[in-house]
Amino acid sequence: MISDSLPWISVVIPMKDERDNITPLSNQLLAFLSSREETIRSPFEIVFVDDGSTDGSDHVFQDLVHEHPEIRVIRLDRNYGQTAAFDAGFRHATGALIVTLDGDLQYDPADIGKLLPLASQFDVVCGRRQRRHDNLIRRWSSRLANGVRNAVVHDGIHDTGCSLKVFQRSVLDRIPLFQGMHRFFPALAQMYGFSVTEIPVQHFPRVHGLSKYGVGNRLFASLYDLFAVRWMQSRCLHYHILEEQRGANLLAPRPAKNSSNDNA
């Protein structure tokens, strides 16, 4: 669907060596988004961010872009990490709503439909994985990290590691991102006064490719970044402007020149 109007929604998906997942994920997203009533009035876009893949993903992306005008691909020159990939996607996305999703096919794109009704009431809607299909170590480390994070930053979110989220554009225009900060999207949004909620979504076993995260780069890295977020919370600027006053002379139009008098 081609339109001159801005998309009603942008789905931003960081990808790193997920060649076998690209086509099936694209097909699922295209089927879901094309069926939405909002798409009748406004287009949608899918923004893949190729975070330095070396598995031939670029050839698959090239074919998709030529076949589907709704799909855009941002290719980074090397692997920068998930937060940088999200940031690149956010800066290029043009939708009023921004959805984030992993490229590992462990989420059902149709579950975006569960989050969308709440997007009219909240600035950020987070998915919460039900019946997680990960190994015991990953589930344990995630539970520990979520518990410690909640105790320190008090964001009230049980599963911040769930990548399926819906944001109002104003949120992502406001919050700062640094390396590793994608793990703290809810806390960062709340820090600037945005409302956040969560809702259960499905979770599936990984079929293709390998996970990019383990205990070392997920648990310990997130605990390290936690102190940075807590410091940001304690130093965040909060103020409300009562009014703005300006002198009348600043608003009054300047008198037009009289060219005949100037030349007299």
N, C-alpha and C positions, 0 to 999 in steps of 0.2 A: 504494500500500500504506500503510495507516494503522495505527499501533501506538503504544502508550503508552511503549514502551521507547526508549532513546536510539539514534540512528543508529549503525550500525557504521562508516559513512564519510560524510564531508562533502566535496564538491567545491566549492572556492572559485574563482570566476572573475571577475576585474575586467573591466569592459566600458566602453569609451568610443567612442561612435558606431559600433557594430557591428550596426546594426539587421538587416541582411540575413543576418548569421551566427547570430543568436540562435536561431531556430527549428530550423535544421538541426543546430546544436550540441546543443541540448536533446534533440532526437530521438535523436541518436547516444548521448548520455550515458544517457538513459532506457533505451534498448535494452540497452546494455552492463550497467548496474547492475542492471536487472531480471532479467537472466539469471544473475547471480552466486548461488552457493549460499549465501553469507552473508546474502543478502536474504530467504531463507526464514525465518531466525531473527530478523532485526533489520532495521529500515527503513534507508533511505539518504536523503540530502538533497543537493540542488544549490543552492548559494548564489551567485547572481549579485550583483555589486556594481556598480551603475550609477554610474560616476565622472563625473557631470555631463554625460551625453550630451545633445546638442541635435538629434538626427536623428530623433526620434520613437520612440526605443527604448522609452520608457515605455509606449506603447500595446501593443507586442508583449509586453512583460513582464506587463502586466495580464492579457492573455488567457491566457498560460502559467500564471500563478499560479492563476487560476480553474479551469483545466483539470487541472492536475497538483499535488496536495497535496505532492509531494516537492520542489517548486521553491519557493525563497524568493528575494526580491529586496530588497536593501538599496540605497536611493537616496540618494546624497550630494547636498547642496544645490548643489555646484559641483564642478569638476574639481580634485582634490587630488593626483593622481599615483598611480602604481601601488602604491607602498609603503603609502600611506594606505588605498587600496582593499583591499589584502590584509589590513591590520590590522583594518579594519572587518569584513571577512568572517570572519577568525579569531575575533573577539570574539563574533560571532553564531552561528558554527558550533558544533554540539553533538556531532559524531561523535568516535569514539575514534581514527580515522585522519582526517587532513586531506590532501586532494589539491589541488594548485594547478595551474591550467591557464589559458592565454591564450584569449581569445574570438575569435581570428582564423581558426579552422578549419585552422591549419597543423599540428595534431597530431591523431592518431587516438585518440579516447577509449578505444578497445579496448586501446591500449598501456598503460593503467593496469594491466591484467592482467599485464603483464610485470614491473611494479614491485612488485606486492602480495606475491608470495612472499618477496621480500627484506625486506619490512617486518617480518617476524617475527624477523629477524636484526639489522637495523640501525634506528637511530632516524630516519634520513633516507635516502630513496632518490631519487636524481636521474636524470632522463633525460639522455641525450646524443644530440644530433641526428645522424643519419646522412644523408649526401647532402643537405646543406642546400640548400633551394630559395630562396636569397636572392641578391641581386646581389653582384657581386664586392667592391664597397666595403664592404657590410655584413659579408660573410664575413671580409674582411681586418681590419676594425676589431674585430670580435668575437674573432678569433684573437689579435690584438695585446693586447687588453684581458685576455683569459684568461691569456695568457702572463705579462704583467706582474703580474696579481693573484696568480697561483700562485707567482711568484718572491718576492713580498712576504709573503703570508699563509700560504703553504704548505698550502692546503686539499686539494691533490691532485685537484681536479675539473677536467675538461677543458672543460666547457661549462656554466658556471653560468648563462648566459643562457637555457638551456632551461627553460621555465616548468613543464614537467611534472615534478612532484615529489610524493613521499608523505612525510608527517611523522607521527610519533607525537605525540599531543596534548601530551605533557609537554614536547616541544621548544619549541613555540610559546608555551606558558605561561611559559617560562623566558627566552627570548632577547629582548633589547630591540630595538625597531624605531624607526629614524629615517628621514627622507626619503632615498630612494635605497638603503636597506639591503636591499631585496629582491634586489639583485644579489649579496649576500654571505651568503645563507642558509646554505650549507654551512660557511663559515668561522665564522659566529656560533654555529652548533650545535656545532662542534668546540671552540670556545672554552670552552664550558660542559661539555665532556666527553662529548658525544653522538657516536655513531658514524654515519659517512656513507659511502655508496657510490654508484656510478652504473652505468647500464645503457643500451645503445643503444636508441633509439626512432626511429620514422619522422618525417619532416618533409615537408610539402607546400607547394606555391606558394600564395600568398594569392590568393583568387578575388574576394572582396568587400571593400570598404572600403580604407582607407589605413593604412600603418604609422604608429605614433605616435612612432617612434624613428628617429634618423639618427646620423651621426657626431658631431655637436655635442652632442646630449643623451644619447648612449649611451657613446661612447668617453671623451670628456673628463670628463663627469660622474662616470663610474665610477672614473676614475683619481684624481679629486679626493677622492671618498669613501674610496678605498683607504687614504689616510693616517689617516683617522678610525678605520677598522677595525683598522689596525695598532696605533694607540694604545690602543684598547680591549683588544686582545690582551695588550698589555704591562701593563695595569692590572687585568685581570680577576681577581676574587677566587676563590681555590682553597683550600678547606679541607675536612677531614673531622672530624666530631664523634666523639670516642672514646666518650663516654658522657654521660649526664645524671644528675646526682645531686640529690636533693631530700630535705629533712628529713622525718622520719617524721610530725612534727606537721602538716605541710602536707597530708598525705594522709589523716590520721585524721579520721573524721566528728565533727562537733560534737555534744555531748550535747544531747538534746532538753530543752526547757523544761518544768518542772512547774508548770502554771498554778495548782494549788491552793496550793502553797507561796508563789507570788508574791503571792497574795491574802490570805495569813494575817496 
